[in-house]
Amino acid sequence: MMEYTSKYWNMLTPLIKKSLLKRYGKEETAELLRKTNQIYRDMLRRADDIGKDNPMASNLYEGLIFLALWDASDKQIYVDELRTISEEMMSFPLLKAMG
């Protein structure tokens, strides 16, 4: 079981939210993120613990947020749209600087 840590959720969801608001509006985005948070926590509980110090742990934490988002949308967000949301998130200057 991967331990829940809020840092990835708190760092990425405001940027994802900004992108979702453009597409879905305020109410639908709020509901989608609420569902996403629940699914994300469940996914972490089911994931094998690879250790917080593992260099790939951040990739797993971040990737599960996008998988949870897709699942929360009842699989209605398509790959191209997830890619666009991810690109918009990663174009944020601070995340760009972090690599």
C-alpha positions in Angstrom: 0.0 0.0 0.0 1.4 3.4 -1.0 1.1 6.0 1.7 -1.1 9.0 0.9 0.9 12.2 0.9 -1.0 15.4 0.1 2.0 17.1 -1.5 1.4 15.7 -5.0 -2.3 16.3 -4.8 -1.9 19.8 -3.5 0.8 20.7 -6.1 -0.9 19.3 -9.2 -4.7 19.7 -8.7 -4.8 23.5 -8.8 -3.1 23.3 -12.2 -5.3 20.5 -13.4 -8.3 22.4 -12.1 -7.4 25.4 -14.1 -7.4 23.3 -17.3 -10.6 21.5 -16.4 -12.5 24.7 -15.7 -11.9 25.7 -19.4 -13.6 22.6 -20.5 -16.2 21.7 -18.0 -17.2 24.7 -15.9 -17.1 25.3 -12.2 -19.7 22.7 -10.9 -18.7 19.8 -13.1 -15.0 20.4 -12.3 -15.6 20.5 -8.6 -17.5 17.2 -8.7 -14.9 15.6 -11.0 -12.1 16.6 -8.6 -14.0 15.4 -5.6 -14.5 12.0 -7.2 -10.9 12.0 -8.4 -9.6 12.5 -4.9 -11.6 9.5 -3.6 -10.4 7.3 -6.5 -6.8 8.5 -6.1 -6.7 7.5 -2.4 -8.2 4.1 -3.2 -5.7 3.5 -6.0 -2.9 4.4 -3.5 -4.3 1.9 -1.0 -4.2 -0.8 -3.7 -0.8 0.0 -5.1 2.3 -1.9 -4.0 4.5 0.2 -1.8 7.7 1.1 -3.8 9.0 3.3 -1.0 8.9 7.1 -0.7 12.6 7.3 -1.3 12.3 5.5 -4.6 13.2 7.9 -7.4 10.1 6.6 -9.4 7.7 7.2 -6.5 6.8 10.7 -7.6 6.0 9.4 -11.1 3.6 6.9 -9.6 1.9 9.4 -7.3 1.5 11.9 -10.2 0.5 9.3 -12.7 -2.2 7.9 -10.5 -3.8 11.4 -10.3 -4.3 11.3 -14.0 -5.6 7.7 -14.0 -8.0 8.7 -11.1 -9.2 11.7 -13.1 -9.9 9.5 -16.1 -11.8 7.0 -14.0 -13.7 9.8 -12.2 -15.0 11.0 -15.5 -16.5 7.6 -16.1 -13.8 7.1 -18.7 -15.2 10.0 -20.8 -12.0 12.0 -20.9 -10.1 10.7 -23.9 -6.4 10.3 -24.3 -5.9 13.4 -26.4 -7.8 15.5 -23.8 -5.7 14.0 -20.9 -2.6 14.7 -22.9 -3.7 18.4 -23.4 -4.5 18.7 -19.7 -1.1 17.3 -18.8 0.7 19.6 -21.3 -1.1 22.6 -19.9 -0.2 21.6 -16.4 3.4 20.9 -17.2 3.7 24.3 -19.0 3.3 26.0 -15.7 6.6 27.9 -15.2 7.5 26.3 -11.8 6.8 22.8 -13.0 8.8 23.5 -16.2 11.8 24.6 -14.0 11.5 21.4 -12.0 11.7 19.4 -15.2 
